[in-house]
Amino acid sequence: MTKTPASAQPRDLTGQTIVVTGASPGSLGFETARILATWGAKVAVSTRSTSRDAVAALTAAVPTGAGSIIGHNLDLADATSVATFGEWLLATTDRLDVLVNNAGVHLDLRSKWTTPTLTPDGVEVHWRTNYLGTAQLTHHVLPRLRETAATSGEARVVNVVSKLHSRATNENLFAPITPYNSWTAYGASKLAMIHLATELDRRHSNEGLHGYSLHPGSVYTKIADKGLASSPVIARVRKAFAPVESRMLLSPTAGAQTSVHCTTAPNLSPGYYRDCQPAEPSPAATDAEAAAWLWTETEAWIAAR
């Protein structure tokens, strides 16, 4: 059975505003948001199209008198949707203590695609959704994060990545993956998210704004449902063996612990975390020159939108 990670230590979050993207019921983001609101935070959440349902479910799961939940739809693969979410967030909240970039996709788990699937604006789906959409949102709310750091002493960006970032190299960033492999594409998007957190910290740590990235562990959620959607047979098999799978993998509550730890633990050193402890990412993820280059390239991409 998979080892349960250490638990994040409870902390009074009254007065803080925290964003958790990708918070549909049963997900890692849902549990992350639930814990943070239970500890007193005002939590803004997103789902692609059912944020009202997520807000209702989370509100019902948070004890009376604790924190609050607000929400808005967000499609990370759509630049207009990201901008709309960002503007809604800035108009709804006067501070932003932590942005937890949790939302993402991992499609084609069977590795059947021989050519990349593109989003409507012509970008490989994992790179567009997991990295570019996340980076656009982060840059959009960066001024509010910096303002909060200046007034309260600290703000954070927490990127939920994956140990699968090690499948990619820095040569896979902003370049076609040949031959195409969806797992490498997914890994490249997560490697880029580590660079995003690292470079944000390098540029803004002197202001009290810090960047973190983390591997949550192997968690039993619905993320595999879309990744295996092309195979009804496998879907039926997974349903039959769901009780076994759920016992072998972490529960969403257990998987959320490292996200919560990176969001709330006081005096936490920036970096890459696993099981609520500092960990070593792949060598590619520690390339400071690649992180700086990617930041510049990403700024240019965002400006062109």
For each residue, the residues with C-beta under 8 A, 3 or more apart:
1: 247 248
2: 217 218 248 249 250
3: 275
4: 250 254
5: 217 250 254 255 257 258 274 275 276
6: 257 261 275 276 277
7: 257 276
8: 35 257 258 260 261 264 265 276
9: 261 264 265
10: 39
11: 39 264 265 266
12: 39 40
13: 16 18 36 39 40 41 67 264
14: 40 41 67
15: 40
16: 13 40 41 42 95 97 98
17: 41 42 43 44 93 95 96 97
18: 13 36 41 42 43 44 97 98 99 100 263
19: 43 44 45 46 89 96 98 99 100 141
20: 23 29 32 33 36 43 44 45 46 100 102
21: 29 45 46 74 76 100 101 102 103 134 137
22: 27 28 29 46 47 102 103 104
23: 20 27 29 30 32 33 45 46 47 54 58 71 102
24: 27 29 30 47 50 54 222
25: 30 53 54 57
26: 30 221 222 252
27: 22 23 24 30 31 221 222 223 252
28: 22 31 32 102 160 216 219 221 252 255 256 259
29: 20 21 22 23 24 32 33 45 100 102 103
30: 23 24 25 26 27 33 34 45 54 57 58 252
31: 27 28 34 35 252 253 255 256
32: 20 23 28 29 35 36 100 102 256 259 260 263
33: 20 23 29 30 36 37 43 45 58 69
34: 30 31 37 38 58 61 62
35: 8 31 32 38 39 253 256 260
36: 13 18 20 32 33 39 41 43 67 260 263 264
37: 33 34 40 41 42 43 58 62 66 67 68 69
38: 34 35 62 63 66 67
39: 10 11 12 13 35 36 66 67 264
40: 12 13 14 15 16 37 66 67
41: 13 14 16 17 18 36 37 67 97
42: 16 17 18 37 67 68 70 93
43: 17 18 19 20 33 36 37 58 67 68 69 70
44: 17 18 19 20 69 70 71 72 89 92 93
45: 19 20 21 23 29 30 33 51 54 55 58 69 70 71
46: 19 20 21 22 23 51 71 72 73 74 85 103
47: 22 23 24 50 51 53 54 71 73 74
48: 73 74 75
49: 73 75
50: 24 47 53 54 73
51: 45 46 47 54 55 71 72 73 74
52: 55 56 71
53: 25 47 50 56 57
54: 23 24 25 30 45 47 50 51 57 58 71
55: 45 51 52 58 59 69 70 71
56: 52 53 59 60
57: 25 30 53 54 60 61
58: 23 30 33 34 37 43 45 54 55 61 62 69 71
59: 55 56 62 68 69
60: 56 57
61: 34 57 58
62: 34 37 38 58 59 66 67 68 69
63: 38 66
64:
65:
66: 37 38 39 40 62 63
67: 13 14 36 37 38 39 40 41 42 43 62
68: 37 42 43 59 62
69: 33 37 43 44 45 55 58 59 62
70: 42 43 44 45 55 92
71: 23 44 45 46 47 51 52 54 55 58
72: 44 46 51 84 85 88 89
73: 46 47 48 49 50 51 81 85
74: 21 46 47 48 51 81 82 85 103 137
75: 48 49 78 81 82 133
76: 21 81 82 103 104 128 129 130 132 133 134 136 137
77: 81 119 120 125 128 129 133
78: 75 81 82 120 133
79: 82 83 121 136 305
80: 83 84
81: 73 74 75 76 77 78 84 85
82: 74 75 76 78 79 85 86 133 136 137 140
83: 79 80 86 87 136 140
84: 72 80 81 87 88
85: 46 72 73 74 81 82 88 89 137
86: 82 83 89 90 137 140 141
87: 83 84 90 91 140
88: 72 84 85 91 92
89: 19 44 72 85 86 92 93 96 141 144
90: 86 87 93 141 144
91: 87 88
92: 44 70 88 89
93: 17 42 44 89 90 96 144
94:
95: 16 17 144 147 148 151 152
96: 17 19 89 93 99 141 144 145 147 148 155
97: 16 17 18 41 148 152 154 155 156
98: 16 18 19 155 156 157 158 263
99: 18 19 96 137 138 141 145 156 157 158
100: 18 19 20 21 29 32 158 160 259 263
101: 21 134 137 138 157 158 159 160 193
102: 20 21 22 23 28 29 32 160 259
103: 21 22 29 46 74 76 133 134
104: 22 76 129 130 134 160 189
105: 125 126 129 130 223 226 227
106: 109 126 186 223 224 226 227
107: 117 125 126 182 226 227
108: 111 112 113 117 182 227 230
109: 106 182 224 227 228
110: 227 228 230 231 234
111: 108 181 182 183
112: 108 230
113: 108 116 117 180 182
114: 179 180
115: 180
116: 113 124 125 176 177 180 185
117: 107 108 113 124 125
118: 122 123 124 125 128
119: 77 122 123 124 125 128 129
120: 77 78
121: 79 128
122: 118 119
123: 118 119 127 128 132
124: 116 117 118 119 127 128 177 185
125: 77 105 107 116 117 118 119 128 129 185
126: 105 106 107 129 130 131 182 185 186 188 189
127: 123 124 130 131 132 185 188 189 192
128: 76 77 118 119 121 123 124 125 131 132 133
129: 76 77 104 105 119 125 126 132 133 189
130: 76 104 105 126 127 133 134 186 189 190 192 193
131: 126 127 128 134 135 188 189 190 192 193 196
132: 76 123 127 128 129 135 136 298 301
133: 75 76 77 78 82 103 128 129 130 136 137
134: 21 76 101 103 104 130 131 137 138 159 193 196
135: 131 132 138 139 192 196 298 302
136: 76 79 82 83 132 133 139 140 302 305
137: 21 74 76 82 85 86 99 101 133 134 140 141
138: 99 101 134 135 141 142 157 196 200
139: 135 136 142 298 299 302
140: 82 83 86 87 136 137
141: 19 86 89 90 96 99 137 138 144 145
142: 138 139 145 146
143: 146 147
144: 89 90 93 95 96 141 147 148
145: 96 99 141 142 148 149 155 157 209
146: 142 143 149 150 155 204 207 209
147: 95 96 143 144 150 151
148: 95 96 97 144 145 151 152 155
149: 145 146 152 153 154 155 204 207 208 209
150: 146 147 207 208
151: 95 147 148
152: 95 97 148 149 155 208
153: 149 208
154: 97 149 208 209 210
155: 96 97 98 145 146 148 149 152 208 209 210
156: 97 98 99 209 210 211 212 262 263
157: 98 99 101 138 145 196 197 200 209 210 211 212
158: 98 99 100 101 197 211 212 213 214 259 262 263
159: 101 134 193 194 196 197 211 212 213 214
160: 28 100 101 102 104 213 214 216 259
161: 165 190 191 193 194 213 214 215 272
162: 165 186 187 190 215 216
163: 166 215 274
164: 167 183 186 187 190
165: 161 162 168 187 190 191 193 194 281 282 284 285
166: 163 187 281 282 284
167: 164 183 184 186 187 188
168: 165 172 173 184 185 187 188 190 191 284
169: 172 191 284
170: 173 191 284 287 290
171: 175
172: 168 169 175 177 184 185 187 188 191
173: 168 170 188 191 192 195 290 294
174: 294 297
175: 171 172
176: 116 180
177: 116 124 172 180 181 184 185 188
178:
179: 114
180: 113 114 115 116 176 177 184 185
181: 111 177 184 185
182: 107 108 109 111 113 126 185 186
183: 111 164 167 186 187
184: 167 168 172 177 180 181 187 188
185: 116 124 125 126 127 168 172 177 180 181 182 188 189
186: 106 126 130 162 164 167 182 183 189 190
187: 162 164 165 166 167 168 172 183 184 190 191
188: 126 127 131 167 168 172 173 177 184 185 191 192
189: 104 126 127 129 130 131 185 186 192 193
190: 130 131 161 162 164 165 168 186 187 193 194
191: 161 165 168 169 170 172 173 187 188 194 195 282 284 285
192: 127 130 131 135 173 188 189 195 196 294
193: 101 130 131 134 159 161 165 189 190 196 197 213
194: 159 161 165 190 191 197 198 213 272 281 285
195: 173 191 192 198 199 285 287 290 291 294 295
196: 131 134 135 138 157 159 192 193 199 200 211 291 294 295 298
197: 157 158 159 193 194 200 201 211 212 213 270
198: 194 195 201 202 211 213 270 285 288 291
199: 195 196 202 203 211 291 292 294 295
200: 138 157 196 197 203 204 209 211 295
201: 197 198 204 205 209 210 211 270
202: 198 199 205 288 291 292
203: 199 200 295
204: 146 149 200 201 207 209 210
205: 201 202 208 209 210 270
206:
207: 146 149 150 204
208: 149 150 152 153 154 155 205
209: 145 146 149 154 155 156 157 200 201 204 205
210: 154 155 156 157 201 204 205 268 270
211: 156 157 158 159 196 197 198 199 200 201 270
212: 156 157 158 159 197 262 268 270 271 272 273
213: 158 159 160 161 193 194 197 198 271 272 273 281
214: 158 159 160 161 258 259 262 272 273 274
215: 161 162 163 258 272 273 274 279
216: 28 160 162 219 250 255 256 258 259
217: 2 5 250 254 255 258 274 275
218: 2 249 250
219: 28 216 249 250 251 252 254 255
220: 245 246 249 250 251 252
221: 26 27 28 224 252 255
222: 24 26 27 225 226
223: 27 105 106 226 227
224: 106 109 221 227 228 238
225: 222 228 229 235
226: 105 106 107 222 223 229
227: 105 106 107 108 109 110 223 224
228: 109 110 224 225 231 234 235 238
229: 225 226 235
230: 108 110 112
231: 110 228 234 235
232: 235 236
233: 236 237
234: 110 228 231 237 238
235: 225 228 229 231 232 238 239
236: 232 233 239 240
237: 233 234 240 241
238: 224 228 234 235 241 242 245
239: 235 236 242
240: 236 237
241: 237 238 244 245
242: 238 239 245 246
243: 246 247
244: 241 247 248
245: 220 238 241 242 248 249
246: 220 242 243 249 251
247: 1 243 244
248: 1 2 244 245
249: 2 218 219 220 245 246
250: 2 4 5 216 217 218 219 220 254 255
251: 219 220 246 254 255
252: 26 27 28 30 31 219 220 221 255 256
253: 31 35 256 257
254: 4 5 217 219 250 251 257
255: 5 28 31 216 217 219 221 250 251 252 258 259
256: 28 31 32 35 216 252 253 259 260
257: 5 6 7 8 253 254 260 261 276
258: 5 8 214 215 216 217 255 261 262 273 274 275 276
259: 28 32 100 102 158 160 214 216 255 256 262 263
260: 8 32 35 36 256 257 263 264
261: 6 8 9 257 258 264 265 268 273 276
262: 156 158 212 214 258 259 265 268 273
263: 18 32 36 98 100 156 158 259 260
264: 8 9 11 13 36 39 260 261
265: 8 9 11 261 262 268 276
266: 11
267:
268: 210 212 261 262 265
269: 278
270: 197 198 201 205 210 211 212
271: 212 213 278
272: 161 194 212 213 214 215 278 279 280 281 285
273: 212 213 214 215 258 261 262 276 277 278 279
274: 5 163 214 215 217 258 277 279
275: 3 5 6 217 258 279
276: 5 6 7 8 257 258 261 265 273
277: 6 273 274
278: 269 271 272 273
279: 215 272 273 274 275
280: 272
281: 165 166 194 213 272 285 286
282: 165 166 191 285 286
283: 286 287
284: 165 166 168 169 170 191 287 290
285: 165 191 194 195 198 272 281 282
286: 281 282 283
287: 170 195 283 284 290 291
288: 198 202 291 292
289: 292 293
290: 170 173 195 284 287 293 294
291: 195 196 198 199 202 287 288 294 295
292: 199 202 288 289 295 296
293: 289 290 296 297
294: 173 174 192 195 196 199 290 291 297 298
295: 195 196 199 200 203 291 292 298 299
296: 292 293 299 300
297: 174 293 294 300 301
298: 132 135 139 196 294 295 301 302
299: 139 295 296 302 303
300: 296 297 303 304
301: 132 297 298 304 305
302: 135 136 139 298 299 305
303: 299 300
304: 300 301
305: 79 136 301 302
